[in-house]
Amino acid sequence: MDHLLHMDRTLDELDPPRWALPADATHLVRRLHEMRRVRLGELGPADLRILISQQVALPYVLPLTVHLLLEEPLLDASFYEGDLLLAAVNAPASAWALLPDLIDRLRAVIATLPKAALADLPRGGAEKIAQFLARPEDG
């Protein structure tokens, strides 16, 4: 199944309703609102990391992320090598349950990574990846 559809549409269009910006919005909330108005094909790795971390429109954001991670699993989106991967594996199981083919592909790529590379991930990254790999398929 091709999950990379609608690359010319925005999250506001695909994931209604459009969000109203609160008057007292934080920088992060303003940034999320901005990203929801950007076409999917124009979102970069840092944008995807933020959207996933904030659990915004995961059915649309996770496929884009997996597409990038299949090419470069330890992609440095903003802070360190593997930060996008860690954001993805920390997405709720319920989001991944909608994307069984993608979770299988991501798990296969993770399995090819050297153990040393995973051990070097900060913030308990190796453990989080191990939990993701061990998670039941049904979410």
C-alpha positions as CSV (number, residue, x, y, z in Angstrom):
1,M,0.0,0.0,0.0
2,D,1.3,3.4,-0.9
3,H,1.1,5.7,2.1
4,L,2.8,8.6,0.5
5,L,-0.3,10.0,-1.1
6,H,-1.5,13.6,-0.9
7,M,2.0,15.1,-0.8
8,D,0.6,18.3,-2.3
9,R,-1.9,18.7,0.6
10,T,-1.6,20.0,4.1
11,L,-2.4,18.4,7.4
12,D,-5.1,21.0,7.9
13,E,-6.7,19.6,4.8
14,L,-6.1,15.9,5.5
15,D,-6.7,16.0,9.3
16,P,-9.6,18.2,10.0
17,P,-10.7,20.3,11.6
18,R,-8.3,23.1,11.0
19,W,-6.8,24.3,14.2
20,A,-7.6,27.7,15.7
21,L,-4.5,29.4,17.1
22,P,-5.1,30.4,20.7
23,A,-4.1,33.9,21.6
24,D,-1.7,32.8,24.3
25,A,0.0,30.1,22.1
26,T,3.5,29.0,23.0
27,H,6.3,28.9,20.4
28,L,5.7,25.1,20.0
29,V,2.0,25.5,19.5
30,R,2.6,28.3,16.9
31,R,5.1,26.0,15.1
32,L,2.7,23.1,15.1
33,H,0.0,25.3,13.5
34,E,2.5,26.5,10.9
35,M,3.5,23.0,10.0
36,R,-0.1,22.0,9.6
37,R,-0.4,24.5,6.8
38,V,2.7,23.2,4.9
39,R,2.3,20.7,2.1
40,L,3.3,17.2,3.2
41,G,6.0,17.0,0.6
42,E,7.6,20.1,2.0
43,L,7.9,18.9,5.6
44,G,11.5,18.2,6.6
45,P,12.9,15.7,9.1
46,A,12.9,18.3,12.0
47,D,9.2,19.0,11.3
48,L,8.4,15.3,11.3
49,R,10.2,14.8,14.6
50,I,8.2,17.6,16.2
51,L,4.9,16.4,14.8
52,I,5.5,12.8,15.9
53,S,6.6,13.9,19.3
54,Q,3.4,15.9,19.7
55,Q,1.3,13.1,18.2
56,V,-0.1,15.3,15.5
57,A,-1.7,13.6,12.4
58,L,0.3,10.4,12.9
59,P,-1.4,8.4,10.1
60,Y,0.1,11.0,7.6
61,V,3.3,11.8,9.4
62,L,4.6,8.3,10.2
63,P,4.7,7.1,6.5
64,L,6.8,10.1,5.6
65,T,9.1,9.4,8.5
66,V,9.5,5.8,7.6
67,H,10.3,6.7,4.0
68,L,13.2,8.8,5.3
69,L,14.3,6.3,7.9
70,L,14.4,3.5,5.3
71,E,17.1,5.5,3.5
72,E,18.9,6.7,6.6
73,P,17.8,5.0,9.8
74,L,19.9,7.2,12.1
75,L,19.0,10.5,10.4
76,D,19.8,13.5,12.6
77,A,16.6,15.6,12.3
78,S,17.5,18.2,14.9
79,F,19.5,17.2,17.9
80,Y,21.5,14.0,17.4
81,E,21.9,10.9,15.2
82,G,18.8,8.8,15.5
83,D,16.5,11.5,17.0
84,L,13.9,10.9,14.2
85,L,14.0,7.2,14.7
86,L,13.5,7.6,18.4
87,A,10.5,9.9,17.9
88,A,9.0,7.3,15.5
89,V,9.5,4.3,17.8
90,N,8.0,6.3,20.7
91,A,4.8,6.9,18.7
92,P,1.8,5.2,20.3
93,A,1.2,1.5,19.3
94,S,-2.3,2.5,18.2
95,A,-0.8,4.7,15.5
96,W,1.4,2.0,14.3
97,A,-1.5,-0.5,14.3
98,L,-2.9,1.4,11.3
99,L,0.4,0.9,9.4
100,P,1.4,-2.7,9.8
101,D,3.4,-2.9,6.5
102,L,5.4,0.2,7.5
103,I,6.1,-1.1,11.0
104,D,7.5,-4.3,9.5
105,R,9.7,-2.4,7.1
106,L,11.0,-0.1,9.8
107,R,11.7,-3.1,12.1
108,A,13.6,-4.8,9.3
109,V,15.8,-1.7,8.8
110,I,16.4,-1.4,12.6
111,A,17.5,-5.0,12.7
112,T,20.3,-4.2,10.2
113,L,21.8,-1.5,12.4
114,P,25.0,-2.3,14.3
115,K,24.4,-2.9,18.0
116,A,27.0,-0.2,18.8
117,A,25.1,2.4,16.9
118,L,22.0,1.7,18.9
119,A,23.9,1.6,22.2
120,D,25.2,5.1,21.5
121,L,21.7,6.6,21.3
122,P,21.0,9.0,24.2
123,R,18.0,9.0,26.6
124,G,17.6,5.2,26.8
125,G,17.3,5.0,23.1
126,A,18.5,1.4,22.8
127,E,15.9,0.3,25.3
128,K,13.1,2.2,23.5
129,I,14.1,0.6,20.2
130,A,14.1,-2.8,21.8
131,Q,10.6,-2.2,23.2
132,F,9.4,-1.2,19.8
133,L,10.9,-4.3,18.2
134,A,9.3,-6.5,20.9
135,R,5.8,-4.8,20.7
136,P,3.0,-7.1,19.6
137,E,1.8,-6.6,16.0
138,D,-1.7,-5.8,17.1
139,G,-0.7,-2.6,19.0
